[in-house]
Amino acid sequence: TPDHLRWYPNMVHSGDQEVISLRSPELIERSGSMFLRSDIVNLCFREGKMKVSCAGKHDRFLPPVNRVRTYFEKAFGGRVDLYDAITLEPIPEWADSCVSTRYLVVAQKS
């Protein structure tokens, strides 16, 4: 799965609380594939001044959920259940996506 596990909060901050990153994620479709596009603005409060910088638009490919399910089925050889990470509602086997674009995988090893 992607390194961020498809988790995109609207605001994240550095460990020292000096830098805030604001994101406005949206789902887009391009050439039949789904992407999560985020416009990112950074606010830096280091050195006693506020510096605003635009990090631009970033697109992250979102593989179809049924493809992710297949990857885990092959890797674990057992039953795989997917849940929407926000609502914890089960994602049906036929689904290509989920509302929150974030999901939880529960895989049994056979």
PyMOL commands that set and color helices and strands:
alter all, ss='L'
color gray80, all
select helices_A, chain A and resi 46-48+65-76
alter helices_A, ss='H'
color red, helices_A
select strands_A, chain A and resi 11-13+19-30+33-44+51-62+77-84+103-109
alter strands_A, ss='S'
color yellow, strands_A
deselect
rebuild
show_as cartoon
